Amino acid sequence: MFSTSSCEGTRRHVKDNYTHLSGEALETVMVEENVLSQLESLRTHPAVRSRLSRGQLTLHGWVYKMETGEAFHFSDASGQFESFNQKIASIPQQRRTSVRPMRSIVGI
């Protein structure tokens, strides 16, 4: 469910609103804005809209930086993408579960 028109809208939005950015910063904003645009698109789908309104579904926007292995989630509270590392650090040590690398789960 990847909308080409949504991508074009994201490109225009970034071009119009982020003229001060270039290089990696501009790429990051493009990716983040596209994730938000795709979430908006999902919310318009009848089945998704219905389940959201009944509290049976929650949508999450994530960005993964392959170069660094960092993962970010969109926070409705701050209106920003935040590092999962910050979120994990805020959880008391005794409540954290162990996390295994993906390659150990899929047998790579």
Secondary structure, 3 states (H helix, E strand, C coil): CCCHHHHHHHHHHHHHHCCCCCHHHHHHHHHHHHHHHHHHHHHCCHHHHHHHHCCCCCCCCEEEECCCCEEEEEECCCCEEEEHHHHHHCCCHHHCCCCCCHHHHHCC
